[in-house]
Structure formats: C-alpha cells, structure tokens
Amino acid sequence: MRVLVTGAAGFIGSTTAELLLDEGHEVIALDSLVRGRKENVPRRATFIEGDCGDVELVTSLGRFDACVHFAARIEPADSMAFPETFFSNNVASTFRLLDALIGTGVDRFVFSSSCAVYGDQVEMPIDEERATKPHSPYGQSKRMVEEGLEWLVRQGRLKAASLRYFNAAGGTTAHPERHTPEIHLIPIALDAANGKRSHLDIFGGDYPTPDGTCIRDYIHVSDLAEAHVSAIAALESQPALILNLGTGVGSSNREVIDMVKKVTGVDFEVRFVDRRDGDPAAAVASNGRARAALHWEPYRSELENIVADAWAAHQLL
Ligand SMILES: NC(=O)c1ccc[n+]([C@@H]2O[C@H](COP(=O)([O-])OP(=O)(O)OC[C@H]3O[C@@H](n4cnc5c(N)ncnc54)[C@H](O)[C@@H]3O)[C@@H](O)[C@H]2O)c1
C-alpha cells in the first residue's frame, strides 16, 4: 500500500513508519518539524517537510491508499494557555488534510486520538461507550476530529479508525521517546537517573488513589505501532472503528518512579509539587474491543519491560 504518515518525525509516528516499511508498504513521511526531529524519520521513507494542513502540498503528493495521522501538538497544559493554537493545528489542519486526501481518493484514515477525550472519569477501566467529556482544549481537539470523521464515514467519504491511546511509552534504540519540551514521566525520570536533571517533580500527592499519585495506563510504543498496521487492515471490512489502546493495568506515578529506580539502579531525589491543571486522577483503558477488532495483544507493555526498553534507548541520546 502507499501510506502517508503525518507526524513521522515524532515518537509514535516514526516508530509506526518503520513498522509499515518492514511490512512492505511505501511510506511518505510528512512533518512540519514544529516538534519532531528529522533524524527520527526512517531512511527508507520519502520525507516531505511541510504542514499537514497545506492542501496544495498534500494534493501534489498524489493518491494514498491510507493515511496514518499523528501530526498534532500534544501538550495538554499548553492547550490550556493557548487553545487557539491547538484548535488551529490539531483540528483545522486535520480537516484541510482530509479535504486534500479525499480529493485525491484516499480509502482509509487512521487517527491518533487520545484518552484525553474521556476527561476526568471516576470508574476504571474506561470503555469506548463511556460519555466523552474532555478536560482540556487538547482533549477537545481530539474529540472534534473524531466527530468530523464520524460524519465523513457516515457520508461514505472514507473509512476511518480513531485510536484512543492511553500513555505511549517505551521506545526503541532507533526511535527513543524524546519530546521538546518533555512532559512525560518516564523520560523525565530517566533524565533524573542519568544525572541530566537534579531531581524529579511529582505533580500532586493528594489524589484519591491508593498512594496519592496519579494512575496511568502505559502502553509500549511498539505495541501501538502494531495496532496501527492492524487498523489499516481492519478498515478493509469495517468502515469505522473507535478503539482504546491501553493495557487495562494502571500504574501510579510512585510505582513508575520505583520501577525506574529498580531498572536503572539509580536513586534520585523526588519532590512533590502542586497538581497540574487538567490532570485526571486516573486513566486506565478497557481494551477488549481493540483486542477483538485488531486481533491484537499489547504483549510488550508490562511496566518493567517498558522502562527497560526506554532506558536502553535513552542511554544512546
Ligand atoms: N505520546 C502519548 O502518550 C500520546 C497519547 C495519546 C495520544 N497521542 C497522540 O499521538 C500523536 C503522536 O504523538 P507523539 O508522542 O509521537 O508526539 P510528537 O510530538 O513526538 O510527534 C508529533 C509530530 O507531529 C508534527 N506536527 C505537529 N503539527 C504538525 C502539522 N500541523 N503538520 C505536520 N507535522 C506536524 C511534529 O513536528 C512532531 O514531529 C499525537 O497526535 C498525539 O496527540 C500521544
């Protein structure tokens, strides 16, 4: 298949582009480099630097069998400060991309959605039938795209999968997790372990969880990448998919930090600071629908394995 991967210079996009190439697909990698790094893009892909919302540029690339759309700004806290940037980059650009892709006859579209569409939920795990109530403009931007896609599918314009990732983590030596700015717990903790940070801040120790710290569902980026390849295949027979991608197991910030200390063998200072705006106490996926629809198992996503792979990749940075 000829596949357009947007955001292919980023963490999850580059890992997925690599797997698509391994599976024999032709990959056109599009990224504005607003956040990612050119060296992340697999060498076997054709790299195009540009904005995914540039209709003329995307149209000039010709027809794609499928598009996997990772390109987005991803920082929930920034979205609270600059909602307009997130609606412009994550929503308006996505619909211009879709306009161009549909114009050239795309068949399948796989969208990077997020557990942020669920907002602050009390009952865990969260399944796909749960009412969405985004807690930040970032989460809202993801839900707005999902809703638009539901219309496009209903009107027969294309087939679409919205994949709601929980916390992507892990990494491979070719594609380590490295965001600028880094907002994710595991790479920040690894920086503290290898001395690049003096200490680690935990945002809030008074959440209604067993140890008072937030609980998240970590999924290995290589398991996520496999789910995308399977989603492209599944869209052949199903025009619409909305799937949680997580493990069903939650880990508290405390547990993750303890695991980083165990895997690295390094003790580092941990400080408790105020809660961050927009952080739910817990987010754990019910993943039964994805396992059935994609014939998929997140078998690399046990916490110790995630941290070990992240550490192996991180040490090469
Ligand atoms: N990392 C996670 O835990 C997580 C969780 C849920 C959802 N997601 C979603 O997964 C996707 C990928 O996340 P990531 O962690 O790889 O982030 P990332 O920042 O590493 O990658 C995003 C890439 O998109 C590019 N980009 C942004 N806007 C663009 C535009 N308008 N045109 C072209 N390129 C653009 C950036 O330059 C960057 O390379 C995002 O859509 C994110 O919202 C990530």
The ligand as a Gaussian input file, in Angstrom:
#p B3LYP/6-31G(d) Opt

LIG

0 1
 N        2.598000      10.309000      23.433000
 C        1.459000       9.927000      24.012000
 O        1.455000       9.378000      25.125000
 C        0.141000      10.137000      23.310000
 C       -1.054000       9.767000      23.954000
 C       -2.273000       9.948000      23.302000
 C       -2.290000      10.462000      22.010000
 N       -1.125000      10.832000      21.408000
 C       -1.169000      11.384000      20.045000
 O       -0.259000      10.677000      19.220000
 C        0.277000      11.541000      18.217000
 C        1.792000      11.439000      18.209000
 O        2.302000      11.761000      19.497000
 P        3.871000      11.754000      19.792000
 O        4.050000      11.440000      21.228000
 O        4.569000      10.939000      18.772000
 O        4.207000      13.310000      19.591000
 P        5.447000      14.023000      18.884000
 O        5.404000      15.449000      19.297000
 O        6.697000      13.233000      19.123000
 O        5.076000      13.913000      17.342000
 C        4.159000      14.770000      16.709000
 C        4.774000      15.187000      15.387000
 O        3.799000      15.940000      14.660000
 C        4.486000      17.027000      14.000000
 N        3.464000      18.045000      13.712000
 C        2.711000      18.737000      14.609000
 N        1.847000      19.529000      13.958000
 C        2.066000      19.329000      12.623000
 C        1.456000      19.844000      11.443000
 N        0.459000      20.735000      11.500000
 N        1.887000      19.395000      10.241000
 C        2.896000      18.478000      10.161000
 N        3.513000      17.964000      11.259000
 C        3.090000      18.394000      12.461000
 C        5.558000      17.438000      14.990000
 O        6.615000      18.146000      14.356000
 C        6.002000      16.083000      15.556000
 O        7.074000      15.530000      14.808000
 C       -0.273000      12.928000      18.526000
 O       -1.391000      13.159000      17.692000
 C       -0.709000      12.821000      19.983000
 O       -1.755000      13.725000      20.273000
 C        0.092000      10.680000      22.023000

